[in-house]
Amino acid sequence: MLRIVAGLLFVQHGSAKLLHVPYQAMFAHLQPMSLLGAQGVIELIGGSLLAIGLLSRPVAFILCGDMAVAFFIAHFPKGWLPILNGGDLAVLFCFTFLYLWVAGPGPLSLDALLQLRKRGGAEEKA
């Protein structure tokens, strides 16, 4: 459930930036080829893949690093304490994705389904 909820929350961030749904005025004139535009692509695609549980470990690893970089670029210059610099969500996402990278996607994922099919095909050949 943690993987699904974190993925869907991340999709919302990307959707707000790129698709303007939900609309946020601060992203109204966002340039797709800017750093925030690239972040939106990472959030939309990475969050979607994580929510459905496809390529979960590599995606979680990339998203973990993405959030670490986001924290140090956007928040750390304002101070080192996340609660004071507005970076608490970035830190929480970063460590959630780190956990998902280590723990894996769980049984309710496309990765688990593909693994079952792969094992079933191997047993039929044996």
C-alpha positions in Angstrom: 0.0 0.0 0.0 2.9 2.4 0.8 4.2 1.9 -2.8 0.8 2.6 -4.3 0.0 5.7 -2.2 3.5 7.2 -2.6 3.4 6.6 -6.4 -0.1 8.2 -6.7 1.0 11.2 -4.7 4.1 11.6 -6.9 1.8 11.4 -10.0 -0.2 14.3 -8.6 2.9 16.4 -8.4 3.9 15.6 -12.0 0.4 16.1 -13.2 0.2 19.5 -11.6 3.4 20.6 -13.2 2.8 19.2 -16.7 -0.9 18.7 -17.2 -2.1 21.5 -14.8 -4.4 19.0 -13.0 -4.9 19.9 -10.3 -4.2 23.5 -11.2 -1.6 25.4 -9.3 -0.9 28.9 -10.3 2.9 28.6 -9.6 3.1 26.1 -12.5 0.9 28.0 -15.0 3.9 29.1 -17.1 6.2 26.2 -16.5 8.6 25.6 -19.4 8.7 21.8 -20.2 12.4 21.9 -20.9 13.3 23.5 -17.6 14.5 21.8 -14.4 11.0 21.8 -13.0 9.6 20.5 -16.3 12.1 17.6 -16.2 11.0 17.0 -12.5 7.4 16.9 -13.6 8.3 14.2 -16.2 10.2 12.2 -13.6 7.2 12.5 -11.1 4.6 11.6 -13.7 6.3 8.6 -15.2 8.1 7.4 -12.1 5.1 7.8 -9.9 2.9 5.9 -12.4 5.4 3.0 -12.7 5.7 2.8 -8.9 2.0 2.9 -8.4 1.4 -0.1 -10.7 4.5 -1.8 -9.5 6.5 -2.1 -12.7 10.3 -1.9 -12.6 9.7 -0.9 -9.0 13.3 -1.3 -7.6 15.1 0.7 -10.3 12.3 3.4 -10.3 12.4 3.7 -6.5 16.2 4.1 -6.6 15.9 6.9 -9.3 13.1 8.6 -7.4 15.1 8.4 -4.1 18.1 10.1 -5.7 15.8 12.6 -7.4 14.3 13.7 -4.1 17.7 13.9 -2.4 18.9 16.2 -5.2 15.6 18.2 -5.0 16.1 18.7 -1.3 19.7 19.9 -1.7 18.9 22.2 -4.6 15.6 23.7 -3.5 15.5 23.4 0.2 18.9 23.1 1.9 20.1 26.6 0.8 17.3 28.0 3.0 18.6 26.2 6.1 19.5 22.7 7.2 16.4 21.7 9.1 13.7 20.3 6.8 10.8 21.7 8.9 12.2 25.2 8.6 13.3 25.1 4.9 10.1 23.4 3.5 11.9 20.2 2.6 10.2 17.8 4.9 8.1 16.2 2.1 11.2 15.8 -0.1 13.0 14.1 2.8 10.0 11.8 3.5 9.6 10.9 -0.2 13.4 10.2 -0.4 13.4 7.8 2.5 10.1 6.2 1.4 11.7 5.5 -2.0 14.9 4.2 -0.4 12.8 1.8 1.7 10.9 0.6 -1.4 14.2 0.1 -3.3 15.4 -2.2 -0.5 12.0 -3.9 0.3 10.8 -4.4 -3.2 7.3 -3.9 -4.7 5.4 -6.5 -2.7 2.9 -9.0 -3.9 0.4 -6.5 -5.3 2.5 -5.4 -8.2 3.1 -6.1 -11.9 6.6 -7.0 -11.0 5.3 -9.9 -8.8 2.9 -10.9 -11.5 5.6 -11.0 -14.1 7.8 -13.0 -11.7 5.0 -15.6 -11.2 4.6 -15.9 -15.0 8.3 -16.3 -15.4 8.5 -19.1 -12.8 5.5 -20.8 -14.3 7.0 -20.8 -17.8 10.3 -22.2 -16.3 8.4 -25.0 -14.6 6.6 -26.0 -17.8 10.0 -26.2 -19.7 11.5 -28.4 -16.9 
